[in-house]
Every structure is written in C-alpha cells, then in structure tokens.
Amino acid sequence: MVFLYILLTVYIVAVNFYAWRFVKAQRDSVDAGEPAAGDGKLFLAAIMGGAIALFVSLLAMKYRLSSFVLMVFLPMLAVFNIFCFYLAYRGIWLFL
C-alpha cells in the first residue's frame, strides 16, 4: 500500500519536473534564435499531469503569456489534474 503512494507521488513529481524543464528548454531555444516549437508537446505534458508546473513556469518565466489557448486551457487542465490525483490517492484505499 505504501508502495502505491510512493509510486504515485514519484510519478507526479517526475511529470511536473519534466514539464518545468520542457518550458525552460523551449524558452532558451527561442532566446537563442531557433524557431518556436508547437504547443503539442506542452499539451501532452499537461494531460499527463504536469499542467500545474506548466502554468506556473509559463507565468514565472514570462514566456508565451500571449497564447490564449495556453492561458485558458492550462488552468482548467490543472484543476482536472488535481481532481484526478485526489481520486488516485483516494482510490488506493480501494485495493485494501
């Protein structure tokens, strides 16, 4: 049972860290003069559970704030991610 809590927590931390690093790498590549990447990978990371880190890192780094799609859908996905994480932690008790 404790193993499932640890596994879920490690997954959440890993996905959010990946999302933060991805935004930082994308911002650095744009600053270096390379063309901007699309939003597909950002949305994939958000759907996997990294919406909170994506939204916070976009605001903290002041990067792509003019993108309407990102600024509207990422907070909605973040709320959905939190709800799914809550259900996952609560659902672990069902295995007992």
N, CA, C and O atoms as CSV, one atom per row, in Angstrom:
chain,resi,resn,atom,element,x,y,z
A,1,MET,N,N,0.808,-1.178,0.000
A,1,MET,CA,C,0.000,0.000,0.000
A,1,MET,C,C,0.864,1.260,0.000
A,1,MET,O,O,0.614,2.192,-0.765
A,2,VAL,N,N,1.872,1.284,0.853
A,2,VAL,CA,C,2.779,2.430,0.900
A,2,VAL,C,C,3.521,2.550,-0.431
A,2,VAL,O,O,3.831,3.653,-0.880
A,3,PHE,N,N,3.799,1.418,-1.049
A,3,PHE,CA,C,4.481,1.426,-2.329
A,3,PHE,C,C,3.659,2.172,-3.386
A,3,PHE,O,O,4.222,2.902,-4.203
A,4,LEU,N,N,2.327,1.994,-3.377
A,4,LEU,CA,C,1.478,2.690,-4.342
A,4,LEU,C,C,1.484,4.202,-4.115
A,4,LEU,O,O,1.486,4.978,-5.071
A,5,TYR,N,N,1.488,4.617,-2.846
A,5,TYR,CA,C,1.588,6.051,-2.543
A,5,TYR,C,C,2.909,6.622,-3.046
A,5,TYR,O,O,2.943,7.698,-3.644
A,6,ILE,N,N,3.983,5.900,-2.801
A,6,ILE,CA,C,5.305,6.357,-3.241
A,6,ILE,C,C,5.373,6.407,-4.763
A,6,ILE,O,O,5.898,7.364,-5.332
A,7,LEU,N,N,4.850,5.391,-5.413
A,7,LEU,CA,C,4.871,5.335,-6.874
A,7,LEU,C,C,4.069,6.481,-7.486
A,7,LEU,O,O,4.524,7.110,-8.441
A,8,LEU,N,N,2.892,6.756,-6.951
A,8,LEU,CA,C,2.076,7.852,-7.466
A,8,LEU,C,C,2.734,9.196,-7.208
A,8,LEU,O,O,2.701,10.070,-8.074
A,9,THR,N,N,3.323,9.379,-6.052
A,9,THR,CA,C,3.992,10.635,-5.725
A,9,THR,C,C,5.202,10.861,-6.625
A,9,THR,O,O,5.422,11.977,-7.095
A,10,VAL,N,N,5.979,9.827,-6.867
A,10,VAL,CA,C,7.141,9.946,-7.751
A,10,VAL,C,C,6.694,10.282,-9.176
A,10,VAL,O,O,7.341,11.080,-9.854
A,11,TYR,N,N,5.602,9.684,-9.630
A,11,TYR,CA,C,5.082,9.989,-10.966
A,11,TYR,C,C,4.685,11.458,-11.073
A,11,TYR,O,O,5.037,12.129,-12.043
A,12,ILE,N,N,3.955,11.957,-10.080
A,12,ILE,CA,C,3.502,13.347,-10.103
A,12,ILE,C,C,4.692,14.298,-10.106
A,12,ILE,O,O,4.716,15.261,-10.872
A,13,VAL,N,N,5.667,14.037,-9.266
A,13,VAL,CA,C,6.852,14.903,-9.196
A,13,VAL,C,C,7.641,14.834,-10.503
A,13,VAL,O,O,8.113,15.861,-10.991
A,14,ALA,N,N,7.790,13.640,-11.072
A,14,ALA,CA,C,8.566,13.487,-12.303
A,14,ALA,C,C,7.897,14.199,-13.478
A,14,ALA,O,O,8.576,14.875,-14.251
A,15,VAL,N,N,6.599,14.061,-13.624
A,15,VAL,CA,C,5.900,14.702,-14.738
A,15,VAL,C,C,5.954,16.213,-14.593
A,15,VAL,O,O,6.162,16.919,-15.580
A,16,ASN,N,N,5.770,16.718,-13.383
A,16,ASN,CA,C,5.820,18.169,-13.183
A,16,ASN,C,C,7.232,18.707,-13.389
A,16,ASN,O,O,7.390,19.808,-13.915
A,17,PHE,N,N,8.258,17.965,-12.992
A,17,PHE,CA,C,9.637,18.393,-13.241
A,17,PHE,C,C,9.934,18.398,-14.737
A,17,PHE,O,O,10.571,19.324,-15.239
A,18,TYR,N,N,9.479,17.371,-15.448
A,18,TYR,CA,C,9.670,17.320,-16.893
A,18,TYR,C,C,8.988,18.504,-17.567
A,18,TYR,O,O,9.553,19.110,-18.478
A,19,ALA,N,N,7.787,18.833,-17.129
A,19,ALA,CA,C,7.055,19.952,-17.722
A,19,ALA,C,C,7.791,21.265,-17.489
A,19,ALA,O,O,7.893,22.089,-18.398
A,20,TRP,N,N,8.299,21.462,-16.291
A,20,TRP,CA,C,9.051,22.687,-15.998
A,20,TRP,C,C,10.317,22.761,-16.850
A,20,TRP,O,O,10.620,23.815,-17.410
A,21,ARG,N,N,11.061,21.656,-16.957
A,21,ARG,CA,C,12.286,21.636,-17.764
A,21,ARG,C,C,11.974,21.849,-19.242
A,21,ARG,O,O,12.747,22.488,-19.957
A,22,PHE,N,N,10.848,21.317,-19.697
A,22,PHE,CA,C,10.483,21.472,-21.099
A,22,PHE,C,C,10.205,22.934,-21.429
A,22,PHE,O,O,10.642,23.420,-22.472
A,23,VAL,N,N,9.490,23.639,-20.567
A,23,VAL,CA,C,9.226,25.063,-20.799
A,23,VAL,C,C,10.530,25.849,-20.779
A,23,VAL,O,O,10.734,26.738,-21.606
A,24,LYS,N,N,11.411,25.525,-19.841
A,24,LYS,CA,C,12.696,26.228,-19.753
A,24,LYS,C,C,13.536,25.980,-21.003
A,24,LYS,O,O,14.141,26.910,-21.536
A,25,ALA,N,N,13.580,24.739,-21.472
A,25,ALA,CA,C,14.344,24.430,-22.678
A,25,ALA,C,C,13.746,25.105,-23.903
A,25,ALA,O,O,14.482,25.578,-24.769
A,26,GLN,N,N,12.435,25.156,-23.986
A,26,GLN,CA,C,11.786,25.808,-25.116
A,26,GLN,C,C,12.053,27.313,-25.106
A,26,GLN,O,O,12.308,27.906,-26.154
A,27,ARG,N,N,11.996,27.925,-23.935
A,27,ARG,CA,C,12.270,29.359,-23.828
A,27,ARG,C,C,13.726,29.658,-24.184
A,27,ARG,O,O,14.008,30.639,-24.871
A,28,ASP,N,N,14.649,28.817,-23.720
A,28,ASP,CA,C,16.063,29.029,-24.029
A,28,ASP,C,C,16.347,28.873,-25.516
A,28,ASP,O,O,17.169,29.604,-26.067
A,29,SER,N,N,15.675,27.925,-26.177
A,29,SER,CA,C,15.905,27.747,-27.612
A,29,SER,C,C,15.352,28.929,-28.407
A,29,SER,O,O,15.939,29.326,-29.413
A,30,VAL,N,N,14.231,29.490,-27.964
A,30,VAL,CA,C,13.683,30.671,-28.643
A,30,VAL,C,C,14.596,31.869,-28.419
A,30,VAL,O,O,14.795,32.672,-29.331
A,31,ASP,N,N,15.150,32.000,-27.223
A,31,ASP,CA,C,16.091,33.090,-26.942
A,31,ASP,C,C,17.359,32.961,-27.775
A,31,ASP,O,O,17.996,33.965,-28.090
A,32,ALA,N,N,17.732,31.733,-28.135
A,32,ALA,CA,C,18.925,31.513,-28.944
A,32,ALA,C,C,18.674,31.772,-30.425
A,32,ALA,O,O,19.613,31.759,-31.220
A,33,GLY,N,N,17.423,32.005,-30.804
A,33,GLY,CA,C,17.124,32.331,-32.191
A,33,GLY,C,C,16.543,31.198,-32.999
A,33,GLY,O,O,16.302,31.362,-34.195
A,34,GLU,N,N,16.311,30.061,-32.392
A,34,GLU,CA,C,15.710,28.938,-33.106
A,34,GLU,C,C,14.204,29.155,-33.213
A,34,GLU,O,O,13.628,29.883,-32.405
A,35,PRO,N,N,13.561,28.536,-34.195
A,35,PRO,CA,C,12.105,28.722,-34.322
A,35,PRO,C,C,11.365,28.090,-33.145
A,35,PRO,O,O,11.814,27.096,-32.574
A,36,ALA,N,N,10.238,28.676,-32.797
A,36,ALA,CA,C,9.452,28.193,-31.659
A,36,ALA,C,C,8.803,26.851,-31.989
A,36,ALA,O,O,8.327,26.629,-33.103
A,37,ALA,N,N,8.796,25.975,-31.011
A,37,ALA,CA,C,8.145,24.679,-31.175
A,37,ALA,C,C,6.641,24.850,-30.990
A,37,ALA,O,O,6.184,25.868,-30.470
A,38,GLY,N,N,5.890,23.865,-31.411
A,38,GLY,CA,C,4.441,23.928,-31.292
A,38,GLY,C,C,3.970,23.656,-29.870
A,38,GLY,O,O,4.764,23.403,-28.965
A,39,ASP,N,N,2.667,23.715,-29.706
A,39,ASP,CA,C,2.080,23.516,-28.389
A,39,ASP,C,C,1.728,22.056,-28.115
A,39,ASP,O,O,1.269,21.738,-27.018
A,40,GLY,N,N,1.924,21.186,-29.056
A,40,GLY,CA,C,1.526,19.790,-28.893
A,40,GLY,C,C,2.201,19.100,-27.723
A,40,GLY,O,O,1.542,18.418,-26.937
A,41,LYS,N,N,3.504,19.270,-27.603
A,41,LYS,CA,C,4.221,18.639,-26.500
A,41,LYS,C,C,3.846,19.264,-25.161
A,41,LYS,O,O,3.823,18.582,-24.137
A,42,LEU,N,N,3.553,20.552,-25.172
A,42,LEU,CA,C,3.113,21.202,-23.944
A,42,LEU,C,C,1.786,20.612,-23.476
A,42,LEU,O,O,1.615,20.325,-22.291
A,43,PHE,N,N,0.852,20.432,-24.397
A,43,PHE,CA,C,-0.438,19.864,-24.014
A,43,PHE,C,C,-0.317,18.405,-23.609
A,43,PHE,O,O,-1.040,17.951,-22.723
A,44,LEU,N,N,0.576,17.670,-24.236
A,44,LEU,CA,C,0.793,16.279,-23.840
A,44,LEU,C,C,1.332,16.191,-22.422
A,44,LEU,O,O,0.879,15.360,-21.635
A,45,ALA,N,N,2.288,17.036,-22.092
A,45,ALA,CA,C,2.819,17.059,-20.725
A,45,ALA,C,C,1.747,17.496,-19.737
A,45,ALA,O,O,1.708,17.003,-18.610
A,46,ALA,N,N,0.879,18.414,-20.145
A,46,ALA,CA,C,-0.192,18.880,-19.269
A,46,ALA,C,C,-1.217,17.787,-19.019
A,46,ALA,O,O,-1.679,17.613,-17.892
A,47,ILE,N,N,-1.573,17.055,-20.059
A,47,ILE,CA,C,-2.551,15.983,-19.906
A,47,ILE,C,C,-1.990,14.856,-19.049
A,47,ILE,O,O,-2.730,14.216,-18.302
A,48,MET,N,N,-0.694,14.611,-19.153
A,48,MET,CA,C,-0.072,13.558,-18.343
A,48,MET,C,C,-0.007,13.915,-16.868
A,48,MET,O,O,0.270,13.044,-16.044
A,49,GLY,N,N,-0.253,15.165,-16.510
A,49,GLY,CA,C,-0.265,15.545,-15.106
A,49,GLY,C,C,0.613,16.728,-14.780
A,49,GLY,O,O,0.766,17.069,-13.607
A,50,GLY,N,N,1.188,17.359,-15.766
A,50,GLY,CA,C,2.100,18.453,-15.500
A,50,GLY,C,C,1.525,19.830,-15.761
A,50,GLY,O,O,2.277,20.781,-15.976
A,51,ALA,N,N,0.214,19.955,-15.745
A,51,ALA,CA,C,-0.411,21.232,-16.056
A,51,ALA,C,C,-0.078,22.298,-15.027
A,51,ALA,O,O,0.070,23.470,-15.372
A,52,ILE,N,N,0.039,21.906,-13.780
A,52,ILE,CA,C,0.340,22.874,-12.728
A,52,ILE,C,C,1.726,23.465,-12.946
A,52,ILE,O,O,1.901,24.683,-12.906
A,53,ALA,N,N,2.700,22.609,-13.174
A,53,ALA,CA,C,4.070,23.089,-13.386
A,53,ALA,C,C,4.178,23.891,-14.675
A,53,ALA,O,O,4.907,24.882,-14.721
A,54,LEU,N,N,3.469,23.487,-15.717
A,54,LEU,CA,C,3.496,24.239,-16.966
A,54,LEU,C,C,2.950,25.642,-16.768
A,54,LEU,O,O,3.569,26.618,-17.190
A,55,PHE,N,N,1.806,25.743,-16.133
A,55,PHE,CA,C,1.189,27.055,-15.961
A,55,PHE,C,C,2.042,27.955,-15.077
A,55,PHE,O,O,2.239,29.128,-15.392
A,56,VAL,N,N,2.544,27.418,-13.984
A,56,VAL,CA,C,3.370,28.215,-13.071
A,56,VAL,C,C,4.676,28.627,-13.741
A,56,VAL,O,O,5.123,29.762,-13.579
A,57,SER,N,N,5.288,27.720,-14.486
A,57,SER,CA,C,6.557,28.062,-15.133
A,57,SER,C,C,6.354,29.074,-16.267
A,57,SER,O,O,7.213,29.929,-16.484
A,58,LEU,N,N,5.239,28.990,-16.987
A,58,LEU,CA,C,4.963,29.989,-18.013
A,58,LEU,C,C,4.800,31.371,-17.388
A,58,LEU,O,O,5.269,32.366,-17.940
A,59,LEU,N,N,4.139,31.430,-16.245
A,59,LEU,CA,C,3.968,32.720,-15.577
A,59,LEU,C,C,5.276,33.207,-14.965
A,59,LEU,O,O,5.595,34.392,-15.058
A,60,ALA,N,N,6.033,32.314,-14.344
A,60,ALA,CA,C,7.278,32.714,-13.681
A,60,ALA,C,C,8.339,33.163,-14.685
A,60,ALA,O,O,9.083,34.108,-14.425
A,61,MET,N,N,8.408,32.491,-15.821
A,61,MET,CA,C,9.403,32.834,-16.829
A,61,MET,C,C,8.911,33.912,-17.801
A,61,MET,O,O,9.669,34.379,-18.652
A,62,LYS,N,N,7.638,34.304,-17.669
A,62,LYS,CA,C,7.014,35.303,-18.545
A,62,LYS,C,C,7.206,34.922,-20.015
A,62,LYS,O,O,7.646,35.725,-20.838
A,63,TYR,N,N,6.864,33.686,-20.306
A,63,TYR,CA,C,7.057,33.130,-21.638
A,63,TYR,C,C,5.704,32.687,-22.192
A,63,TYR,O,O,4.970,31.961,-21.521
A,64,ARG,N,N,5.374,33.106,-23.382
A,64,ARG,CA,C,4.162,32.741,-24.114
A,64,ARG,C,C,2.886,33.108,-23.370
A,64,ARG,O,O,1.903,32.368,-23.411
A,65,LEU,N,N,2.903,34.234,-22.701
A,65,LEU,CA,C,1.718,34.686,-21.985
A,65,LEU,C,C,0.635,35.191,-22.935
A,65,LEU,O,O,-0.528,35.303,-22.548
A,66,SER,N,N,1.008,35.490,-24.159
A,66,SER,CA,C,0.036,35.985,-25.130
A,66,SER,C,C,-0.742,34.858,-25.807
A,66,SER,O,O,-1.679,35.121,-26.561
A,67,SER,N,N,-0.365,33.613,-25.547
A,67,SER,CA,C,-1.066,32.482,-26.155
A,67,SER,C,C,-2.389,32.253,-25.419
A,67,SER,O,O,-2.402,31.814,-24.269
A,68,PHE,N,N,-3.475,32.550,-26.081
A,68,PHE,CA,C,-4.796,32.437,-25.475
A,68,PHE,C,C,-5.113,31.002,-25.084
A,68,PHE,O,O,-5.671,30.751,-24.015
A,69,VAL,N,N,-4.755,30.063,-25.949
A,69,VAL,CA,C,-5.069,28.662,-25.690
A,69,VAL,C,C,-4.355,28.174,-24.435
A,69,VAL,O,O,-4.958,27.494,-23.604
A,70,LEU,N,N,-3.087,28.513,-24.292
A,70,LEU,CA,C,-2.344,28.079,-23.118
A,70,LEU,C,C,-2.861,28.728,-21.842
A,70,LEU,O,O,-2.969,28.061,-20.813
A,71,MET,N,N,-3.175,29.992,-21.890
A,71,MET,CA,C,-3.588,30.711,-20.679
A,71,MET,C,C,-5.014,30.374,-20.259
A,71,MET,O,O,-5.390,30.646,-19.118
A,72,VAL,N,N,-5.820,29.791,-21.145
A,72,VAL,CA,C,-7.183,29.409,-20.778
A,72,VAL,C,C,-7.256,27.935,-20.418
A,72,VAL,O,O,-7.864,27.579,-19.409
A,73,PHE,N,N,-6.652,27.075,-21.217
A,73,PHE,CA,C,-6.815,25.645,-21.004
A,73,PHE,C,C,-5.880,25.059,-19.948
A,73,PHE,O,O,-6.229,24.057,-19.324
A,74,LEU,N,N,-4.723,25.642,-19.732
A,74,LEU,CA,C,-3.828,25.098,-18.708
A,74,LEU,C,C,-4.401,25.199,-17.302
A,74,LEU,O,O,-4.273,24.232,-16.551
A,75,PRO,N,N,-5.028,26.306,-16.890
A,75,PRO,CA,C,-5.652,26.292,-15.558
A,75,PRO,C,C,-6.786,25.278,-15.440
A,75,PRO,O,O,-6.972,24.669,-14.387
A,76,MET,N,N,-7.544,25.098,-16.527
A,76,MET,CA,C,-8.608,24.083,-16.485
A,76,MET,C,C,-8.014,22.687,-16.380
A,76,MET,O,O,-8.519,21.852,-15.630
A,77,LEU,N,N,-6.948,22.428,-17.124
A,77,LEU,CA,C,-6.281,21.134,-17.028
A,77,LEU,C,C,-5.637,20.942,-15.664
A,77,LEU,O,O,-5.586,19.818,-15.166
A,78,ALA,N,N,-5.145,22.010,-15.049
A,78,ALA,CA,C,-4.549,21.912,-13.717
A,78,ALA,C,C,-5.593,21.493,-12.687
A,78,ALA,O,O,-5.320,20.655,-11.829
A,79,VAL,N,N,-6.773,22.069,-12.771
A,79,VAL,CA,C,-7.853,21.669,-11.857
A,79,VAL,C,C,-8.245,20.224,-12.099
A,79,VAL,O,O,-8.485,19.473,-11.154
A,80,PHE,N,N,-8.309,19.833,-13.362
A,80,PHE,CA,C,-8.620,18.444,-13.694
A,80,PHE,C,C,-7.527,17.505,-13.187
A,80,PHE,O,O,-7.837,16.426,-12.682
A,81,ASN,N,N,-6.255,17.891,-13.309
A,81,ASN,CA,C,-5.153,17.077,-12.794
A,81,ASN,C,C,-5.242,16.907,-11.285
A,81,ASN,O,O,-5.048,15.808,-10.765
A,82,ILE,N,N,-5.536,17.996,-10.583
A,82,ILE,CA,C,-5.660,17.910,-9.124
A,82,ILE,C,C,-6.796,16.969,-8.745
A,82,ILE,O,O,-6.657,16.168,-7.821
A,83,PHE,N,N,-7.914,17.061,-9.450
A,83,PHE,CA,C,-9.038,16.167,-9.180
A,83,PHE,C,C,-8.657,14.705,-9.441
A,83,PHE,O,O,-9.012,13.822,-8.661
A,84,CYS,N,N,-7.939,14.454,-10.531
A,84,CYS,CA,C,-7.513,13.076,-10.837
A,84,CYS,C,C,-6.517,12.554,-9.802
A,84,CYS,O,O,-6.576,11.385,-9.421
A,85,PHE,N,N,-5.602,13.413,-9.344
A,85,PHE,CA,C,-4.660,12.996,-8.312
A,85,PHE,C,C,-5.393,12.691,-7.005
A,85,PHE,O,O,-5.056,11.737,-6.305
A,86,TYR,N,N,-6.395,13.508,-6.685
A,86,TYR,CA,C,-7.199,13.255,-5.489
A,86,TYR,C,C,-7.899,11.905,-5.598
A,86,TYR,O,O,-7.885,11.118,-4.651
A,87,LEU,N,N,-8.505,11.637,-6.741
A,87,LEU,CA,C,-9.170,10.350,-6.931
A,87,LEU,C,C,-8.184,9.196,-6.880
A,87,LEU,O,O,-8.507,8.127,-6.362
A,88,ALA,N,N,-6.996,9.399,-7.405
A,88,ALA,CA,C,-5.999,8.338,-7.395
A,88,ALA,C,C,-5.545,8.033,-5.969
A,88,ALA,O,O,-5.431,6.868,-5.590
A,89,TYR,N,N,-5.288,9.072,-5.181
A,89,TYR,CA,C,-4.882,8.838,-3.792
A,89,TYR,C,C,-6.017,8.222,-2.986
A,89,TYR,O,O,-5.786,7.348,-2.151
A,90,ARG,N,N,-7.229,8.671,-3.230
A,90,ARG,CA,C,-8.372,8.101,-2.532
A,90,ARG,C,C,-8.655,6.683,-3.011
A,90,ARG,O,O,-9.093,5.838,-2.231
A,91,GLY,N,N,-8.409,6.424,-4.274
A,91,GLY,CA,C,-8.684,5.109,-4.845
A,91,GLY,C,C,-7.720,4.036,-4.406
A,91,GLY,O,O,-8.018,2.849,-4.537
A,92,ILE,N,N,-6.565,4.424,-3.885
A,92,ILE,CA,C,-5.605,3.435,-3.404
A,92,ILE,C,C,-6.214,2.644,-2.244
A,92,ILE,O,O,-5.903,1.467,-2.059
A,93,TRP,N,N,-7.083,3.294,-1.464
A,93,TRP,CA,C,-7.731,2.607,-0.349
A,93,TRP,C,C,-8.658,1.491,-0.828
A,93,TRP,O,O,-8.975,0.582,-0.061
A,94,LEU,N,N,-9.094,1.549,-2.080
A,94,LEU,CA,C,-9.984,0.509,-2.610
A,94,LEU,C,C,-9.264,-0.823,-2.782
A,94,LEU,O,O,-9.911,-1.867,-2.868
A,95,PHE,N,N,-7.931,-0.800,-2.834
A,95,PHE,CA,C,-7.182,-2.031,-3.026
A,95,PHE,C,C,-7.033,-2.823,-1.737
A,95,PHE,O,O,-6.579,-3.967,-1.774
A,96,LEU,N,N,-7.400,-2.249,-0.604
A,96,LEU,CA,C,-7.229,-2.953,0.671
A,96,LEU,C,C,-8.179,-4.080,0.829
A,96,LEU,O,O,-8.157,-4.767,1.850
